[in-house]
Amino acid sequence: MTHLNDLLCVHCERRPAAAALDLCEACHAVKSIRVLYLRRRGWTPQWEQHLRRLAARAKLRLPLFPRD
């Protein structure tokens, strides 16, 4: 059972994140999914937050880069 404050899997967004890449155990077991979420050189916490903001805006069907 998932709780509201549990971090969900960044890939399927259905199960709680259990692995180091914020993936659930099922998604982490698939090698091609793990490769997709590997942190590359230069991947900073700021970049991670930027990507998560873009993903949240996409889920709400908002423009990713609004014109100011």
Sequence and secondary structure as in RCSB ss.txt:
>XXXX:A:sequence
MTHLNDLLCVHCERRPAAAALDLCEACHAVKSIRVLYLRRRGWTPQWEQHLRRLAARAKLRLPLFPRD
>XXXX:A:secstr
   TTS B TTTSSSB  STTS  HHHHTSHHHHHHT   TT  HHHHHHHHHHHHHHHTT  SS   
